[in-house]
Amino acid sequence: MRQSFGAASAAVTMVATGWLAAACAMPPLAEKAPMNVGPVAIERGEWRTMDNVVIVTDGSGTTYADESFPTGKALSQATASALPEKGARAKSTTYNAGNIGFGGDARVGRALAPFDRAALRAGVDATHVMGRVDGGGGDTPLHAVLGEVGEQLAGKSGPAAVILYTDGDVHCAKQTVDAARALAASRSDAVCIHAVRIGARDGGEQVLRDVVAAGSSCGSYRAAADVASPNALASFVHGVMVGAAPAAPAPRAAGPNACEGMVLEGVEFATNRADLVGRSPAILDAAAQQLAACPDVRLVVEGHTDSQGAAEYNQGLSERRAASVRSFLVGAGVEASRLTSVGVGEERPIATNDTAEGRQRNRRVELRVR
């Protein structure tokens, strides 16, 4: 029986249906050491564009028969190590990651959850051969796994990258392609499927190319040999996770300067959340550039709300939003020791709360010199 990855689960879940029974007859494959690769660098003018990432590793019987499983697992481990750091400059403060190892009805992995490299790596490390391991093939239900990815993404905002390490030898090619198409159609945000083919199963390449094409216009296909070196793997992960950031507004000769404290005009958040939206990242990048000119200035990031809703809720929301802005500025290069964050809630309005315009002005984030 396949075990579900619940949203609340953050631990490694191991299900090994069929493996223990076959272990006596079929020896395990020798492990392959993962490449030594660190988190990809995000340069100036770039930011992390994917808010969600799921690493999928094929542990079905065909990967045992062909001895391609160790390659898929090692590449999955290296991918987990190469994902961008949590605090790196990003389009959004949302950053979730998870993994699924599969074979037949069995699953292992870490459910999609806020990015935690150690927990993600532990989930990938637990991947093993599953399903039939008698050398005669076995089930490769990639269509079901794509459906499970969709279930994990439900309720989570932002673009998603699905990285598949599989031989592409599936139950039914049409069913798998339809599942990729359904996954993409289930979300308003982009789903980018990136398939890396391990092994050399007949028909596997075409199936995976069709899955990528059906899933999105932002995905890719490649063979395992194309990501077999640390530089090639890092380049692949960079291409999946990182993109060009919009140019920051041109600095003005006069006007508000972050070094002197300012209201961060134009910084906006998702409704009732602390996720930055709209032009907020570009505005904060410009503030970070100004702060680079005054490295000795220390500031407080203050979050403010309007008076709608409960005061206790508004206090917590203002704290989360201030912390979100501080996290972005640190990721943009501002020394963390220079910034603290506090939430003021609805206590210090700068306009009336009786009009929509006034409430909008009161929902703000300020930088104040300490």
Secondary structure, DSSP 8 states (H G I E B T S, - for coil): ------TT--S-EE--TTHHHHHTTS-----------------TTEEE--SEEEEEEE-SHHHHHTT-HHHHHHHHHHHHHHS--TTS-BS-S--EEEEEEEETTEEEEEEEEE--HHHHHHHHHT----S--SSS-----HHHHHHHHHHHHTT--S-EEEEEEE----S-HHHHHHHHHHHHHT-SS-EEEEEEE-S--TTHHHHHHHHHHHH-SS-EEEEGGGG-SHHHHHHHHHHHHEEE--------SSS--GGG-EE-TT-EE-TTS--EETTHHHHHHHHHHHHTT-TT--EEEEEE--SSS-HHHHHHHHHHHHHHHHHHHHHTT--GGGEEEEEEETSS-SS-SSSHHHHHHHS-EEEEE-
